[in-house]
Amino acid sequence: MTAIRTRNLTKRFDEDVIAVDGLDLRVEAGEVFGFLGPNGAGKSTVIDMLLDFVRPTEGDVTVLGNDPAIDAERIRRQTGVLPEGASLYARLTGREHVEWIGRANGATVDADALLGRVGLTRDEADRAVGGYSKGMRRRLALAMALIGDPELLILDEPSAGLDPTGMREFREIVRAEADDGRTVFFSSHILGEVEAVCDRIGILNDGHLVATGTPDELRSNLDLGGTISVDVARVPDDLALDAIGGVEEVTVDETTITASLTDSTRKIDVVSELDERTRVLDITSTGTSLERLFETYTSSEREELPATDDELTAARIGVGR
C-alpha cells in the first residue's frame, strides 16, 4: 500500500507566494522516507497539508488511503506526529505527559515501556520536564508520538538537540519502527542522519520536488565523482596526481593518499599512476557525499536534472533521451 501520495499538490498563500508547487510524491508503506530541503523550501507546509492543518490550493493528497480534507480525524488516529516545536509542560513529569496523551486518545499505555523505548529511565520519567535537557524533551516527544501504535510516523527534525549517541539511538528506534511495519516520514537538515537510516529520500527546493530516490540512485545518475584512498608502502616525492583530469584535490596522511574526484571513471587512473611509482597496499573507494548531492540538486542548475524515480530510471537506461 502507498502510505502517502500527492498529485500536483500546490499551496499558494497569495499570488506572489507559492509554498509548494505541483508536488508529485509517493511514500510506500513500511519505508523510511527522508524529506530534505533548505529552510523555506516548503517541507513544513507539505506536512501541514498531509494532516489537514492547511488545505491545498490545488491537487490531491491521500494519507493511508484517506483524503485529509474528508478523513482528517481517521488519519490523525493512525499517525504519530513529532513536530519540530513540540509543546511540553514544565511542571508535568515525563510519565504524566505520556499518560495524559494516552487518556486523550483512548489508548492503553505502558509508560515505563514506552519511555524506555526512547531511552528515558524510570527516574527521568518521574522528573518534571522543566528540568529536562533539549535532547530529553525530544525523546519524550517521540514517545508521545508512538502512543496508540500508529501506522505512520511523521517526524519533523526529530533529532534536534540530541548528542551523537542520542542520534545513533534515534536511528535505531526509527529502523525498529520500520521493521515492525510502520512507515516513517521525516524531515531533517542533518544529511548524514538521513543517509544512515532512510530507504529513499526526496529533496524539496523552492516548493518543487527536485529529486527522489535512494542515495545510490541519485549518485549514479549525477556521477559526481567521490573519493579514493590508497594506502602505499612509500609516498612518492612528487605525486602530481592533480595533473590527472577529474582529480580535484589530493591529501596525504602518513602513507594514505586520498584523491577527491569530479569524475568517478578516473579512479583507475589514480591507482595506475601510484602503482607505477610505489607499492599499493590497499584501496578504499567512496561515492559522492549526500551533502554534495544536496548542493547539486538545490543549485541554480537543478532544472536540468531528473527529479523523479521514473525519470532517474529513464536517464540510466537512455529512455526518452
Backbone torsions as a table, in degrees:
resi	resn	phi	psi	omega
1	MET	NA	146.0	174.6
2	THR	-85.5	122.7	-177.1
3	ALA	-77.8	-40.1	180.0
4	ILE	-134.4	132.0	177.3
5	ARG	-142.3	127.2	174.4
6	THR	-126.0	146.3	177.1
7	ARG	-133.8	119.2	179.0
8	ASN	52.7	34.2	-177.1
9	LEU	-68.2	123.1	-174.5
10	THR	-136.2	138.5	174.3
11	LYS	-133.4	116.6	173.8
12	ARG	-109.3	132.7	175.6
13	PHE	-94.3	-24.3	166.6
14	ASP	-163.9	-174.7	-175.4
15	GLU	-62.1	-26.3	-175.2
16	ASP	-99.2	-10.4	-175.3
17	VAL	-121.0	107.6	175.3
18	ILE	-110.5	103.9	-176.2
19	ALA	-75.9	-38.4	178.8
20	VAL	-136.1	132.7	-170.9
21	ASP	-129.5	101.6	172.9
22	GLY	64.2	43.0	-175.0
23	LEU	-75.3	120.4	171.7
24	ASP	-112.1	108.9	-172.6
25	LEU	-136.9	139.9	177.1
26	ARG	-133.4	125.9	175.8
27	VAL	-122.2	119.6	-176.2
28	GLU	-81.0	149.9	177.9
29	ALA	-60.3	136.1	176.3
30	GLY	86.5	-1.9	-180.0
31	GLU	-99.6	159.0	172.8
32	VAL	-100.8	115.6	-174.8
33	PHE	-114.8	121.5	178.4
34	GLY	-95.0	129.2	-177.0
35	PHE	-110.6	109.2	-173.4
36	LEU	-110.7	156.4	174.6
37	GLY	167.8	150.5	177.4
38	PRO	-66.6	167.1	176.3
39	ASN	-56.9	135.6	179.9
40	GLY	84.7	5.5	-177.6
41	ALA	-72.3	-23.9	-178.9
42	GLY	114.8	7.7	-176.2
43	LYS	-61.5	-47.3	-177.7
44	SER	-66.0	-34.6	177.7
45	THR	-65.1	-39.1	176.6
46	VAL	-61.2	-47.4	179.7
47	ILE	-60.3	-42.3	178.8
48	ASP	-61.3	-36.4	178.2
49	MET	-72.7	-33.9	177.2
50	LEU	-61.5	-32.9	-175.5
51	LEU	-101.8	5.7	178.7
52	ASP	64.7	26.8	170.3
53	PHE	-78.8	-25.7	176.0
54	VAL	-134.1	137.4	178.7
55	ARG	-92.1	138.7	178.5
56	PRO	-69.4	151.7	173.7
57	THR	-76.1	-39.6	178.9
58	GLU	-145.3	165.0	172.3
59	GLY	92.9	178.2	-176.7
60	ASP	-124.1	150.9	176.2
61	VAL	-146.7	137.0	171.9
62	THR	-129.4	142.2	177.6
63	VAL	-128.8	118.7	-176.0
64	LEU	54.1	37.0	177.6
65	GLY	81.0	4.8	-176.9
66	ASN	-115.7	150.0	175.7
67	ASP	-87.9	118.6	-178.4
68	PRO	-56.3	-31.8	-178.9
69	ALA	-68.8	-21.6	-177.2
70	ILE	-109.6	-40.5	-172.1
71	ASP	-119.2	40.2	-177.1
72	ALA	-60.1	-40.2	-178.5
73	GLU	-64.1	-41.2	178.3
74	ARG	-64.5	-42.2	178.6
75	ILE	-60.3	-44.5	-177.1
76	ARG	-67.8	-30.9	176.8
77	ARG	-69.3	-27.1	-177.7
78	GLN	-98.6	2.8	-173.7
79	THR	-125.2	132.4	172.0
80	GLY	-100.1	130.5	-173.8
81	VAL	-121.2	129.3	172.1
82	LEU	-115.1	96.6	179.9
83	PRO	-74.7	157.5	-178.8
84	GLU	-61.6	-40.8	-178.5
85	GLY	-108.8	55.3	-177.3
86	ALA	-58.2	131.8	-178.5
87	SER	-87.4	127.9	177.0
88	LEU	-127.0	158.4	-176.8
89	TYR	-105.1	120.2	-171.5
90	ALA	-59.3	-33.1	-174.4
91	ARG	-85.4	-16.9	178.6
92	LEU	-84.5	149.9	175.4
93	THR	-80.9	168.1	175.9
94	GLY	-61.1	-41.1	179.5
95	ARG	-62.1	-42.7	-179.1
96	GLU	-64.0	-36.4	176.4
97	HIS	-60.3	-48.0	-176.6
98	VAL	-65.4	-44.0	-179.3
99	GLU	-66.5	-36.1	178.7
100	TRP	-64.8	-46.9	179.1
101	ILE	-65.4	-36.7	177.3
102	GLY	-60.8	-46.8	179.4
103	ARG	-62.9	-41.8	-178.0
104	ALA	-62.4	-28.2	-178.2
105	ASN	-103.7	6.4	179.7
106	GLY	63.8	31.1	-176.7
107	ALA	-110.2	140.1	173.1
108	THR	-79.6	127.3	-172.5
109	VAL	-126.3	130.5	167.6
110	ASP	-95.8	94.2	-171.4
111	ALA	-60.2	-43.0	-178.2
112	ASP	-62.3	-44.7	-179.1
113	ALA	-65.2	-41.6	-177.1
114	LEU	-69.1	-42.6	179.6
115	LEU	-69.6	-36.4	175.9
116	GLY	-64.5	-31.5	179.2
117	ARG	-62.8	-28.2	179.1
118	VAL	-104.4	10.4	172.6
119	GLY	90.5	19.0	175.7
120	LEU	-104.0	128.5	-178.4
121	THR	-77.5	170.1	178.4
122	ARG	-63.4	-40.0	177.7
123	ASP	-61.5	-42.9	178.7
124	GLU	-67.0	-34.0	179.2
125	ALA	-63.6	-28.2	-177.9
126	ASP	-94.8	4.6	176.1
127	ARG	-90.5	149.3	175.8
128	ALA	-65.8	139.8	-175.5
129	VAL	-65.5	-21.9	176.9
130	GLY	-59.0	-22.2	178.3
131	GLY	-97.8	6.9	-179.9
132	TYR	-79.3	148.0	168.4
133	SER	-74.1	169.1	178.9
134	LYS	-62.4	-39.2	178.7
135	GLY	-63.9	-40.2	178.0
136	MET	-65.0	-35.7	177.6
137	ARG	-64.3	-39.8	178.8
138	ARG	-66.7	-37.6	177.4
139	ARG	-62.9	-43.9	179.3
140	LEU	-63.4	-43.2	179.6
141	ALA	-62.6	-35.7	177.2
142	LEU	-67.2	-40.9	176.9
143	ALA	-60.0	-40.3	178.8
144	MET	-64.9	-35.0	178.7
145	ALA	-68.4	-24.9	-177.3
146	LEU	-85.9	-5.9	-180.0
147	ILE	-63.7	136.9	177.0
148	GLY	88.0	6.5	176.8
149	ASP	54.6	60.4	-175.0
150	PRO	-68.2	151.1	175.3
151	GLU	-78.5	-28.0	-175.6
152	LEU	-129.9	134.3	172.7
153	LEU	-112.0	127.0	174.1
154	ILE	-114.1	113.7	-173.1
155	LEU	-119.5	122.6	-178.5
156	ASP	-106.2	110.5	-176.3
157	GLU	48.8	58.6	-170.2
158	PRO	-67.3	-26.5	-175.7
159	SER	-100.9	14.3	178.2
160	ALA	-58.1	127.5	178.3
161	GLY	89.5	-5.3	-179.7
162	LEU	-86.6	143.4	174.4
163	ASP	-77.9	172.9	-177.6
164	PRO	-54.3	-38.3	178.2
165	THR	-65.9	-42.6	178.7
166	GLY	-63.8	-37.9	178.0
167	MET	-65.2	-40.0	177.9
168	ARG	-64.3	-43.3	179.1
169	GLU	-64.7	-36.5	176.8
170	PHE	-61.3	-44.4	179.3
171	ARG	-59.8	-39.3	179.3
172	GLU	-65.2	-38.7	178.3
173	ILE	-64.2	-45.9	-178.9
174	VAL	-60.9	-45.7	-179.4
175	ARG	-64.8	-38.1	178.9
176	ALA	-64.3	-39.6	179.0
177	GLU	-65.3	-41.9	178.6
178	ALA	-66.2	-40.3	179.2
179	ASP	-64.9	-23.1	178.7
180	ASP	-86.3	4.1	175.0
181	GLY	103.7	-1.1	-179.2
182	ARG	-83.9	151.0	171.7
183	THR	-93.8	135.5	179.1
184	VAL	-121.2	122.9	179.0
185	PHE	-121.4	113.8	-179.0
186	PHE	-139.8	145.6	175.7
187	SER	-99.2	145.9	-179.7
188	SER	-160.6	150.2	173.2
189	HIS	-103.4	-1.2	-179.9
190	ILE	-91.6	97.0	-168.8
191	LEU	-66.9	-36.5	178.8
192	GLY	-62.4	-36.5	178.0
193	GLU	-64.3	-43.1	179.9
194	VAL	-62.4	-46.0	-178.2
195	GLU	-63.8	-33.9	-175.9
196	ALA	-73.8	-25.2	-170.9
197	VAL	-120.0	-20.0	-170.1
198	CYS	-88.5	143.3	170.5
199	ASP	-77.0	-42.4	176.7
200	ARG	-140.6	162.3	177.4
201	ILE	-132.3	155.3	171.0
202	GLY	-127.2	138.8	-179.6
203	ILE	-114.1	120.4	-179.6
204	LEU	-107.6	135.3	178.6
205	ASN	-146.2	126.8	-178.8
206	ASP	52.4	37.8	177.4
207	GLY	81.8	-4.2	-178.8
208	HIS	-106.1	140.2	171.1
209	LEU	-80.5	109.5	-174.2
210	VAL	-96.4	-11.3	177.2
211	ALA	-166.8	143.1	167.6
212	THR	-140.1	150.2	177.7
213	GLY	145.8	179.6	173.6
214	THR	-75.3	156.9	175.6
215	PRO	-54.9	-38.3	179.8
216	ASP	-65.5	-38.8	178.1
217	GLU	-63.5	-42.9	-179.7
218	LEU	-67.2	-37.2	177.1
219	ARG	-64.4	-45.7	-175.6
220	SER	-66.8	-29.6	179.3
221	ASN	-72.1	-42.5	-176.3
222	LEU	-86.0	-30.6	-177.3
223	ASP	48.3	64.0	-178.4
224	LEU	-88.5	8.4	173.4
225	GLY	104.3	-99.0	-175.6
226	GLY	112.5	-157.5	-179.0
227	THR	-133.7	157.4	172.6
228	ILE	-135.7	130.7	177.8
229	SER	-114.2	131.8	-175.8
230	VAL	-125.1	120.5	173.6
231	ASP	-86.9	129.2	-176.1
232	VAL	-126.7	158.9	178.3
233	ALA	-69.0	-35.5	179.7
234	ARG	-151.2	135.4	178.9
235	VAL	-79.0	123.9	178.6
236	PRO	-60.2	150.3	-178.3
237	ASP	-62.4	-41.8	-178.5
238	ASP	-122.8	99.4	-175.8
239	LEU	-66.1	-55.5	179.5
240	ALA	56.9	26.6	179.0
241	LEU	-69.4	-24.6	-179.1
242	ASP	-69.7	-7.3	175.0
243	ALA	-78.6	-12.8	177.9
244	ILE	-79.0	129.9	178.8
245	GLY	-58.9	134.2	179.6
246	GLY	93.2	-9.2	176.6
247	VAL	-86.9	120.6	-173.6
248	GLU	-94.8	-41.9	-176.4
249	GLU	-152.8	143.8	179.2
250	VAL	-127.1	129.9	176.4
251	THR	-127.2	153.0	-179.4
252	VAL	-127.6	126.8	175.6
253	ASP	-125.6	99.8	-174.3
254	GLU	57.2	-109.4	-178.9
255	THR	-109.5	21.1	176.5
256	THR	-110.1	122.6	-179.7
257	ILE	-108.4	124.2	-178.3
258	THR	-118.2	128.6	178.8
259	ALA	-118.8	128.8	172.8
260	SER	-93.2	134.4	-173.9
261	LEU	-125.1	148.9	171.9
262	THR	-94.7	-10.7	-179.4
263	ASP	-134.3	110.3	-174.9
264	SER	-64.3	-21.7	-178.5
265	THR	-70.5	-13.5	-178.7
266	ARG	-88.6	2.2	178.4
267	LYS	-61.1	-40.3	-179.5
268	ILE	-64.4	-31.3	178.1
269	ASP	-67.8	-37.0	178.5
270	VAL	-64.2	-46.6	-179.2
271	VAL	-64.6	-41.4	-179.5
272	SER	-63.4	-41.8	179.8
273	GLU	-62.1	-43.3	-179.8
274	LEU	-70.6	-36.1	-178.4
275	ASP	-65.4	-27.7	178.2
276	GLU	-75.2	-22.8	-171.0
277	ARG	-113.9	-13.0	178.8
278	THR	-157.9	178.6	179.5
279	ARG	-94.6	122.9	-179.8
280	VAL	-84.8	126.5	-178.1
281	LEU	-100.4	-36.6	-177.4
282	ASP	-158.6	154.8	-178.6
283	ILE	-134.7	132.0	174.8
284	THR	-127.0	123.4	-178.8
285	SER	-117.3	133.2	178.1
286	THR	-127.2	151.5	-179.8
287	GLY	-83.2	-174.2	179.2
288	THR	-64.7	138.1	178.1
289	SER	-68.6	152.8	176.5
290	LEU	-62.7	-31.4	177.5
291	GLU	-59.1	-42.4	-178.9
292	ARG	-71.2	-37.6	174.7
293	LEU	-59.1	-45.6	-179.1
294	PHE	-59.9	-46.8	179.8
295	GLU	-61.4	-38.5	-178.4
296	THR	-68.8	-44.9	-177.3
297	TYR	-73.1	-17.5	178.1
298	THR	-106.8	13.5	178.6
299	SER	-82.8	175.4	-179.1
300	SER	-67.8	-14.2	-178.5
301	GLU	-94.7	9.8	-173.2
302	ARG	-61.6	-25.7	-176.7
303	GLU	-61.1	-23.7	-177.2
304	GLU	-85.5	-4.1	-172.3
305	LEU	-99.7	142.3	173.6
306	PRO	-58.8	138.8	-173.1
307	ALA	-106.9	-35.4	-172.2
308	THR	-107.9	167.3	177.5
309	ASP	-56.9	-43.8	-179.3
310	ASP	-63.8	-40.0	179.6
311	GLU	-68.7	-35.1	177.1
312	LEU	-63.9	-43.0	178.7
313	THR	-62.8	-43.9	179.2
314	ALA	-61.6	-39.4	-179.7
315	ALA	-64.8	-37.5	-176.6
316	ARG	-71.0	-34.4	-177.1
317	ILE	-102.0	0.7	174.3
318	GLY	84.6	15.9	179.7
319	VAL	-76.0	135.2	174.6
320	GLY	74.4	14.4	179.7
321	ARG	-108.6	NA	NA
